[in-house]
Amino acid sequence: MPIMKTFAGVHEKGEFSLSEAIENVKSLPNFQKAGAIALFIGIVRGETLKNERVQRLELEAYEEKANEVLAKICQDLERKDGIVNVQIHHLLGDFKVGEEIVYVIVAGSHRKNVFPVLEEAVERYKKEAPIFKKEYVIDNEGKRTARWVSETSSFLER
């Protein structure tokens, strides 16, 4: 599979893989400066905070704006000391419990550099990117429902 050279953005499920993201990092001209790669893989959780059973998720995005926001987050974080590269790849489509939905990768000169940046990248994309999640759940009484959920609506306020 050819390397896409995509360093941040949204992708339809099946059109981008974790191995491609890692190869993107390793193909960078400045990769020789890296001594650590930290990775966050977000997956579909099988239970809501209300103990409802999740059947599946549907993920959509305002793609143009999401790509712009994810790229900006990565660019901002790459300015931090010891950081070689930051990538955020969010997948879109229909997902079953346990399936991967997001990859966040941080390459840096030392492990102490990458972990705080990885956490910041995850927190920022969840708050800033216009990516929408619809949960299909079964509640404690067996009732099936579907609803759009959000970490925050701050991107709607801009």
C-alpha positions, 0 to 999 in steps of 0.5 A: 500500500503506498504511503499517503503522506496525510498527517491529519484529517478525517478518513472514511472507514477502510481508507486509512490504517494505523500502519499507514499512519506509522509509515507516514511518521517513519518516512519524514526527513527529520525522523532520525531525531525521534527516539519515541513514538506514542500512540493513542487508539480510540475504539468504540466502547460497548457501554455508555456512562449510563450503563446502556449497551452500545450496539454501534456508532455512526461517525460524521464530520464537517470534513473541510473544517475537521481537516483544518482543525486537526491540522492546526492542532498538529501544527501547534503541538509540533512547536513544542520542545522535542516533538518531531511529528504529531498526527491525528486521523479520525475515521468516519462511517459505521462502527461496531463495538471494539472497532478503531475510530481514531489514531493519534501519533506523537513522535519525539526525541524522548519518551518524556516529550511525547506523553504530555503532547499525546494527551493534549492532542487527544483532549484538543481534537475531542473539544475542537474538531467538528466530528459528530457521533451517533450512538445506537444503544439499548437501555437497561429496560431493553429499549433501543434508541439512537442519539447524537452525542458530543464531547462539547459543542465549542466548535459550533460557537465559532 
